[in-house]
Amino acid sequence: MTPYYADESATLWHGDMRDIVPTLGLFDAVVADPPYGETSLAWDRWPTGWPAVVASAASSMWCFGSMRMFLDRRDEFDAWKLSQDVVWEKHTGSTFVADRFRRVHEHALHWYRGAWGEIHHDTPRLPSGQRSRGRAVLSRGKPAHTGDVASRGWEDDGTRQATSVVYAASMHGTALHPTEKPVAVLMPILAYACPPGGTVLDPFAGSGSTAVAARLSGRKAVLVEADERYCEVIANRLAQDCLPIGESA
């Protein structure tokens, strides 16, 4: 096969991910944003069986979706174990009905296979906004529900562990794809699951945001997109981002 697009940090394949992914080998992580299958729109069709397909390609996966989607499709994630969920809070939201809360968030769930200790996971740390005290703080015990967790010293380095709620403005008004995710929400989950220099697989590439996030964070990306219209969008986006410094887009 010949990729639709390729450069030093990204490779794009056009076609059904269920046909293409088994031919691509192994990856450090997957970032997936599948069609949720919640509307009557022509493109919003759940690709049956895809979680099992990517399970053969990686042992760590972030998957975007709604709670309804994950509950309706829970049996298709049998090959995976759930480690945690992150909430993406948007600056605005939308709803198809007027008798419920207006949804301004989406979920990203982290799934893994095998032993947790063998899964790469590196929680991003963010500036605390507080002046470093510059001293070790000893643990004064642990909550009863944490079990037998070893106490250790802690040094205030001016950062804090990233929280499970990530705020990033949606792409409303500027999106290249109907369900485009902002690079800002992809960066922390990519940093968590994929080691520096590693390669992430995105089986539903959309506008190619995962490749942009990978490039910005020193990683590589392999993308699969079924709609050729968006393959062209991705190729144009990545080619513009690849222009040498000093040349205009």
N, C-alpha and C positions, 0 to 999 in steps of 0.2 A: 504494500500500500504506500501511497505518497501522501504526506500530510498536506492539509490545506494551507498551512502557514507554519513557518519555523524560524526561530532566531536563537541566539545563545541562551536565552532564559525561558523560552516558551515554545511549545509545539501544539498545534491545533489540528484535530482530526474532525472530519465531517461524516456524520452518520449516526445510526442508532447505537447508543453506548453499550447495549447488551451484545451487540455484534463486535464492537471495536475493543472494549476494555479487556476481554480475555486474551487479546493478542499483544497487549502492551507491556506485560511483565509486572514487576512489583514496585510499590511506591512507599514513601515514608508515611504518607497520610492522605486522606480524602477530604475534600470540602465539597459538599453536595447541596444544591438548591433545586430539588426536583419540582416538577409541576405538582401542586398540592391536590389537584383533582377535586376542587371544591366549587367550581363554577361551570357554566355551560359554554365558556369560551373554547374555541376550537383547539387552542394550544395547551389548555389546562387539562391534560390527560395523564393520569398516573402511569408510568412505565412499569407494568407488573413484573416483579421479580428482580428489580434492579439492586436492592440491598444485598441480595445473595451474590450477584455478579461482582460487585465491588469488594465483597468480603474475600474474594480470591486474590485481590490486588493489594490489599493493605490491612493492617491490624488496628488502625486508628482512624476514626471518621467523625467529622463535624457535619451535621445535617440540619439545615434550616427547615422550618415547618410550623404549622399551627398545632395546637393541642389536639384539635379534631383530627387532623391528618395523622398524627402519630398514633392516636387511639384506634382510628379506623383501620390503619395498616400495620398494627402492632405485630401480627403474625409474620409479616415479611421481614421483621428484624430479629428473627429467632437465632440467626447466626451471630448476633452481636450482644454485648452486655453494655448496659447504660452506666456511665460514670457520673454525669452531671448535666445540668442545663444552664445555658446563659440566655438572658433576656435582652434582646435588642430593642431599646426604647427609641422611637422615632420622634421627630419634632411635630409631626402631624400624622393623622391616620385616616382610615376610611372604613365604612361598613356598608353592607348591602341591605341592612334592615335597620329600622328606627326603634325597635323595642329592646335593644341591648346596649351595653356600654360600647362606646366608640373605641375600637381597638387601635392602640397606638404602639403596639409591640409585636414582635415575632420571637419565636424560640429558635435557638441553635442547640441541639443536643449532641453531646460527645459520646460516641460509642466505641467500644474496643473489643478485641478478640484475644484470647490467650491470657497469660498471667499479667496482672497490672504492673508488676515490677519490671516487666520487659517492654512496656509501652513508653515511648518518649512523651514526657509531659513536663513543660517548663512554664509555670504560671508567670505571666508578665507582671512587672512591678511598675508602679506609677509614682510620680512625685507626690509627696504627702502634703506639700504646702505648709509644712511646719518646720521650724528650725530644729536641726539635729541636736539631740541632747549629748551625743558623743560619749555615751557610756553603755555598758552592758546592763540589761534589765533581766533579773532572774525570774523564772516562772514561780508564781505563788500557788501552784496547784493547777488542777485541770478540772473542767466540768465533768460530772459523773458520766455523762453520755458518751464521752470520747473514748472510754476504755483505757487500756494500758498504753498510753502514748508517752514516750520518753520526754522528759523536760530538758530544755536546752537554753543556753544563754541567747540573748537577742541584742543585736547592735542596731541602733537607729541610724540608718544610712540615708535618711531623707526620702525614702520611698515606702510605699505600702503595697501589699498584695492587691492585684486588680480584683474588683468585685464582680459578681455574677450578673450585674446589670450594666450593659454597655450603651451609652448614649451616642448616637450618630444620626445626623440629619438624613432623612430619606432623599432619594434622587428625584423627588417629585418636581416636574417641570424641566428637568435636564437629562432624564434617563434615556439611555440608548436601547433599553430593553424593558418590557412591561414589569418585570420583577427584579430589576437591577439592584444589587446590594452595594452600598457604599464601601469604598476601600477601607474607611475608618473602622467598620465593624468586622472586616475580614482580617485586618492586621493582628489583633490580639489572639484570635483563635488559631490563626496560622502559626504565630510564634509559639503558641502552646504545644501544638501537635507535631509540627514539622521542624526538625533540627536545622540550624543554619547550614546552608549549602545543600540541603535535602531537596526532594522533589515531591510536589503535591499533585494529586489527580483531581480534576474537576470534571465530572461526567455530564454536567448540565451547564455548559459554559456561559450561556446567555450573552452578556456584553463583554466578557473577558476580565471582569474585575479581579478574579482570583489571580490571574496571571500578573496583573498590575501590582497587587499586594505582594505576591511572591517576589517580583523583581525589586520592589522597594525594600524588601526585608532580607535580601541576599539569598533567596531560594529560587528554585525553578518550578515550572508548572507544565503539566500536560493537560490539555483541554479536549473535550469532546462536545460537539454541538450538532443536533439533528437538523436544525433549520439553516439552510445555506444562506439565507438573508443575514442571519446573525453571524455566520462564519465570516462574511465580508466585513461586517461591522467590527468584529474582533480583530481581524487582520489589519484593517485600517488603523484601529486604535493602537495596536501594538507596534505597528510600523512607525507611526508618528512618535510614540514614546521612545523609539530606538534611534531617533535622529541624533547625530553627534552633537556634542555641546558646541554652541555657537551658530547652529543652523536653526532656522525658524520652522515651525510646524506647518 
